[in-house]
Amino acid sequence: MPGKESTPPFQSKLTPYRNEILKAWFRRQTLKEIQAMLQKHGITISLPGISLFIKRHKSKYDPKAEPPKKRVQTVKASRSSKKLNARLQALEKVLVRDSSEVAREYDQKRSRLKKTNRI
């Protein structure tokens, strides 16, 4: 079929702005805001046209561009890693100390607890 090879496949006028549109969509910008952004580039398109383009292309979004959901997860992970680091530092402080000193401290705390439980 020589005719099919000679004609280029259909390409939307939004294709060159695909990543920009999808980034805006994942940042929760409205279709009107995306439409205004495209008008700055000289492209006029209807809101349903933008919506259809997003529906078609959002599943094939470039994995290098990070959606906001991943950022939220990294924030949670960094909080838990900070807590973990603090606990590890506290454990290291205890481990560095002399074992007889730690045992003496433990005995003192235990005897205080026994005194408070008797009352």
Secondary structure, DSSP 8 states (H G I E B T S, - for coil): -HHHHHS-----TTGGGHHHHHHHHHTT--HHHHHHHHHHTT----HHHHHHHHHHHGGG--TTS--HHHHHHHHHHHHHHHHHHHHHHHHHHHHHS-HHHHHHHHHHHHHHHHHHHH-
